[in-house]
Amino acid sequence: MRRAAASAMPAVTASVKSKTYEMTINWNQSYNPEVILDKIEKRRKISDNGKVSFTGFEISIFETILHSMLIFPTDLPEVLTRNWIFKTLINIGEKGEINKTRFIAEINRICNSFIETPIQKFVLLTSLSIESNIPRKIFHLGSETIILDTKIPKRFINEANNLYENIKSRISFTIPNNYFFVRITTHGRSIHEAAQNALDSLDLFRSIFNYYENLHSQFRITFDGRHEPVNKILLGPIHTLHDTQGNLLSKDTFWFEENFREKASLFDLNKKFDKSLEFYKLFKKRLRKLNYANEISEAMIRYTRSLDEQNWYNSYLNLWGVLEFLTNPNKWENKDNIKRTLFVYKDNEYHRQVLTHLRDYRNRLVHSNLGNTEIESFLYQLKSIIEKMINFHIGNNLNFQTFEDACNFMDLPVDRDILFEKKKKIEQVIKLFKY
């Protein structure tokens, strides 16, 4: 399940975290952008009034290829960076030849102009698949504030309901009326950045509560054929952005969950709210102590988004990607993910067999699209392994300086005799060089 922003037509967005940084967009050296830019230049036309246009329908294809050719700072919303491609082509095309040098200079100018835009305060209104019987609570995650409260100011509700009426014909699902409304006070240089900052924070928030619930659910068998997500706490289908008074910032722009299907029953978070809240506070405290909290936050967000899926095959593939991320932060290096995962298990050989069979199943799904009636069992097996890996990162007191250091640590052997032999050799080297 992934969300999109909608105005006249839907456009895919990406998750971001707001912060101040110096900006540089570079070409990916694996590509030759001149090949595409030459084709665009040949299609460039200038009208009598100096406006640029491009002949042929291929320009939209060229835009997507150019986007893949560029390396953007990861914190930028994808909906913005994709828009910058066409804007760059128009800007430089009106003034002269479209080439590699002029393109990269202009897109960096646009990018840095965006960075200099003042950060504004917004409020995102959305909903969660939980009963509305929990007490009012306010949670702070970075610069965002999540407000759980049954008493939503009328202006927010009225504005959102008016938008719901206007978009009924444009969406393929029914908006539930029993989900619990949530407000997130957020910040951004644009509505897209603000919305995605809010949704990132809410997904991190959800991930911790879902993680707590999922730890107590290591196996499940579904008999009625309805594929329910693993997660208990899911996002509602529509997300709207408002000013602090509740007014919609745009009558045409909203964010939605593309594959939304209403949950069969709402989760009663209030039943174990005190214990869940205690776990949330402990997890957040440990997360703050990590030198690589950003990476584990990203892993948690990916974990919960993977388990939001109703399509268990997609959920499985996405979850395998989380395992790869947790064991190999440098995706360009070929590391043994299974070997590193085994580091957190005492019964090494048994879990080697488990991981091998899970990896082989993942490969069959990717290469031959062959499903399996046991997919729910496979999914829960992989889920428990991801949770074990998260627990290693969040629960150790080894004070790794970076995420990469923590992952490299898992390359060490766990056999006592081998470790002591290595220790002996290291001490001999220290003695030899008189360190």
Secondary structure, DSSP 8 states (H G I E B T S, - for coil): --EEEESSSEEE-------------EE-TTS-HHHHHHHHHHTEEE-TTS-EEE-SSTHHHHHHHHHHHEE--TTS-HHHHHHHHHHHHHHHHHHS---HHHHHHHHHHHHHHHHTS--EEEEEEEEESB-S-S--EEEEETTEEEEE-S---HHHHHHHHHHHHHHGGG-SS---SSSEEEEEEEEESSHHHHHHHHHHHHHHHHHHHHHHHHHT-------SS----S-SS-B-SEEEEE-TTS-BS-SS-EEEETT----SS-B-GGGGHHHHHHHHHHHHHHHHH-TTHHHHHHHHHHHHHHTT-SSHHHHHHHHHHHHHHHH-S-TTS---HHHHHHTT-SSHHHHHHHHHHHHHHHHHHHHH----TTHHHHHHHHHHHHHHHHHHHHH--S--SSHHHHHHHTTS---HHHHHHHHHHHHHHHHHTT-
